[in-house]
Amino acid sequence: MRRFIYFFETINRTQMGNNPLGVSKKHDAFDVVREYPVEGFTIMITGCTSGHGKVVARALYQSGATIIMACRSPWKMRKVEQELLEWYPQSTGQIKMLTLDLASFQLIRDARDAFAEMGLRIDVLINNAGVWKMSRYMTVDGYEYHKGVNYLGTYLFTRLMEEFINDQGRIVIVASSFHVGGTLGYDRVLDPRPVPFLLKLPNFIKRFVVSFRLYGTSKLALRYFTEEYQRRLLRNGKKHITVMSLHPGMMDTPILDLDELDRTEKFFTYPGQWLGLLLGRGVTKGASTATLLAAHPYIGRDELYEGQYFSSNHIAHWFRDDLDPGVARALYDDTERVVGQWLNLPKVTLVFGFGDNILV
């Protein structure tokens, strides 16, 4: 309960650390690119056919960046392409499309191979794609959907795209402050621990709480991944890539699939939607943080930003900003074992000795 009280007390006033990027939280995505143009950049954005990702793509393309849309629906990507070309005819950037479905390891590998055939390099990878489902689904590889798409899919795609990122490049991971609702547990298993009081609640509330914990757990895993991946890239030393994660803020975006709900359940979501509109940020302001991390010239030149967590254009200090490096290391290694065959890695036995059902 302490986590949730803390979360709602701070939802619209992130505990700010220092502000080395020098951009106010009042700036929106278009303000950012006016101050820091990205003409000549090549930027890949996953999940950018609607909501937060679409606004980030709009701002960066308007400023002259070449945008590579990596999304599940080719039809939706073509629609966004037409809109961008119509809205910003003066842009010097280009638009490329890559079909990507994070719910399948095979399709993620296929996307990597298709991108390799394009012969392109990228300066920034923005991992924006994510899901929040009220019902329980499994990926084709047999993993719970939030875990499989938000974490495992993002992990695999990021690792596969590393070779195409330029030196001094950046990886931006869209996490969420909802990680306060997640828990990895000491066994490193991503499935949330049982919540006893759920048995006494109505079915709709049970579904929401369980989905919130699953979503939060996947975002907490991304926080651990960001910090551990940055440490390993620095140790590797082949090229310098800055990895960062961010909380975009509460926004009116279609991440929660309301089509899964019946009429009564939808009625009970209205207060939450109004709360989000009152306490949250507009989508253009919410998109400013990801846009800033892609555009700011200092990033990549200063170790201050490496592995950091941002919100409202600042380095943020939320609950759990002191993540255990040991947990991060164990989770990273176990995840690598799960997706190792898709990374063309040899099978290994982990020194941590976890069982074969880890992350299953």
N, C-alpha and C positions, 0 to 999 in steps of 0.2 A: 504493500500500500504506500509505503514511503516513496517509492519510485514514481508512482503515478501522481501523488501530491506534488512532488518536486517538478515533474514534467509539466503539469498544467499551470503551476506558478510561473514557470519560465518559458512557456510556449511562445510568447511573443516578445520576450526580452532576453535573448540569449546572453548568458554570462560572458561578456566579452573579455578576451585577453588583450594583448596589444594589437594594434591595427597597422601592421607594416605595409599593407597594400594601399593604404591611404584612400580608400573609397568608402563613402558613407553607406549605411544600410538603406538609405532612402533612394539610392541609385537603382534604376532598373537595367535590364540587359542592354537596352539600346543606348542608355547613358554610358555604359561601360565601353562599348565599342567605339563610341564617339571620342572617348578619352584615350583608348588603347586600340587603334585599328589593327585588324588581323589580315590585311591584304597579303596574299602570297602564302598564307598558312594552308595546310591540308589537314582537315579535322574530321574524324570519324565519330558519329554519334549513333548509339544504339537506341531503338525505341523512340524515334523522333517524328512520328506521324500524328501525334496529338499532345496536348497538355504541355508540361514542362519542357520536354525534349524538343517539341516543335518550335517553341519560342526561342530556345537556345539556337536552334538551326537558323531561324529567321534573322536573329541579330548578327550571327557570325557571317552568314551569307551576304547580308546587306553591307557588311564592312569589307567584303572582298575575299573572304576565305573560300576555298574549295571544300564543299561539304560532301562527305560520303555517308549516306543514310544506310544504316544497317538495321533492317526491320523485317518483320515476319511477312507482311503483306505487300507484294509488288504493286498491287492496285493502289493501295493507300500511299505508297511512296511516289508513284507517278502523279497522284493528285496533289501531294505536297510540292513536288517539283514544279508542276504547272502554276501553283499559287506563288511560289517564290519567284519564278521567272516573270510572272505578271506584276507582282508587287514591287520588285526591285530590278527593273530592267537596266539600271545604271551599274549594277554590281559587276565587278571584274572576276568574280569567282565562278566556279563550275559546280555542277551537281552530279554526283555519281550514286549508283544504287547497288546495294549488296543484300541479297536475301539471307536473313539470319533468323533461326528459331532456337532460342536458348533452352527449349524444353527437350532437345534431343542432342546428345553428344555427337552423333553421326552428322547431323545437319550443321552443327557448329564447326566440325572438321571440314565439311564440304564448303562452308562459307570461307574458311581460311584458305582453302585451295583455290576457290574462285577469286579471292582477292589477290592471291599470289600471281594469278594469270593477268591481272590488270597492270602489273609492273609499277605499282605506286608505292610511295613511302608516306608516312603520316607524321605530323608534328604533335598532334593531340588525339588521344582516344578518350571519349566521354562515355562511360558505361552508365547510361540512363535507364535502360530497359528494366522493367520490374513488374510484378503482379501482386495483387492482393485479392484473394478469393475467399468468399464466405463459405463455400462448399469445399469438401475435400476431394482433391484430384491427385493423380499420380502422373509423373512424366513417363515417356516411353521407355526410359531406362529403369523405372521402378522406384523413383524417389518422390517423396511428398513434394507437391508442386512449388510451394514457396522456396523450399530448400533447393529443389532442382533447378529452378529458373533464376531466382534472385541471387543465390550464392554459387552453386556448383556450375551453372551455365556461365555466369559472369567470370568465375575463376578460370574456367577452361578457355573461354574466348580471349580473356586478357593474356593468359600465358601464351596462347597461340599467336597473338598479334604482336607480341613483344619484339620479334625479329624485324617487323616492318616499321617500328617506331624509330625516328631519327635520334641521334645523340642530342642531348639537351631537350628531349621530348618530355611529354607529360601524359600521365594517366589520371583521369578524374573519375571517381566512383561516387555515384549518387546513392548515399546511404539514407538514414532517417533518424530523427531523435526518438522514433518509436522503438529503437533498440533497447530503450529502458524496459520494454515489456518482454524482452527475450532472455533466454538463459541457455548457456551451453552445458552447464554442469561440469563436474570434475572429470566425467568420463568422456568429455568432448563430443558427446552425441548431440546432434542438432535438434532432435525432437524435444519440444518443451515438456517440462515435468508436469505431472498431473496437478490439477487445481481442485482440491476437495470441495470447496464451496460451490463449484459449478453444478453439482448434483441438485441443488435446491433452486436453481434459477430457471426461468422460462427457456424454451429451446432456442429462441432467437438470440437471447442474451448469451447463452452458452456458445452458439455458433460464432457470435461476434468476438467473444473473449478468446476463444481458441484460435480464430483466424488472426486476431491481433497479436497473440503470442507467437504464432508461427511466422507471421510477417516480421515482427520485431526480432525474432531469433535469427532470421535470415539476414537482417540488416546489421545485427550485432556481429555476425560472422564476417560480414563485409568490413566492419571496422577493424577486426582482428587481421583480416587479410591485407588491408591497406598497410598497416604498420609492419607486419612481418614481411610482406613482399618488398617494401621499401628497404628494409634491413638487408634482405638477400641481394637485391640489385646493387646496393652499395658495396657489399662484400664481393660480388661477382666482378665488378669493376670494368666490364667490357665496354659499356657506354653508360652515360649518366641519364637516368630517367627519373623524374620526380613524380611520386605517387601521392595522391591526396584524395580524401573523401569529404563529403559535405552533406549537410541537411538543408534542403531548399526552403523549408518552412511549410506551414499549412496553406494549401492552395485549393482552389476549386478545379480539380483535374479529374479525369475519368479513371483513376487507378483502381478504385473499388468498383467491382462489377455488380451494379444494382440489378441487372437482368436476372441474377440468380435468386432474387428475393421475391416473395409474394407481396400482395397489396398491403397486408397488415405490417409486414416487416419493413417495407419501404416507408410506411407512415412513421415508424419509429426512428428512421434515419434522418428525417427532416431536421429535428433539433440539432443533431450533430453537424449537418451541412450548414445550418445558420451559424452555429458556433464557429465553424471553420472560416466562414466569410467575415465574421465580426473580429475574431482574434488573429486570423491568418493574414498572409500577404497576397497581393495580386500575383497572377502568374508571371507577369513581366518582371516584377520585383523578385519573385522567387527564383526566376531563371538567371538573375544577375550574378549569383555566386558561381555557378558553373561557367558562365560566360567569362567572368573575371579570372577564374583559374586557368581558362584556356588562353586568355589574351594578355595577361599582365606580363610585362617584359622582365620583371625581377625573378619570376619563377624559373627555375632551372639554373640560376646563377648563385643562389643563396641556399644554404642547407636549412635555413629557418623553416622553409615550407615543406620539407621532406616528411612524408608520413602524417601530415597534420590533418585535423578535422576542422572544417569551416562551416560557418553559418552566418547569414546576413552580411557577407563580405568581410567577415572577421575570422581570425582563428578563435574557435569556440571552445569553451570549457563547460561541457555538460556533465551530468552524472555519468560516471564510468569513463572519465577521460584518462584514467590511469590503468589501462588494460594490461593484464598480466602477460609479459613476453613469453613465459613458459607455455601458457595456454595457446597463444598465437602460434608459437612454433609447432606445437603438437597438432593443432588443427590444420595448419598449412601442410604438414607432412602427411597426415592422414588423407586430406583431400587430394593431394598429389598422387597418393596410391590409388584412390578411387578412379581418377581420370587419367592415370598414367599411360594406359594403352593408347589414348587419343593424343597424348603428348609425345608418343613414340619413346617412352621411357621404359627401361627394363623393370621387371617386377622386383620389389625390394621388401625386406623384412624390417619393420620399423623398430627403432631402438626403444620406443615407448611401450611396445608389446601389446597394443590394443588388439581386440578380437577382430575377426573377419567381418563382423556385422557393423563395423563403425560407419556412421553416416547412412546406414540403410534404413 
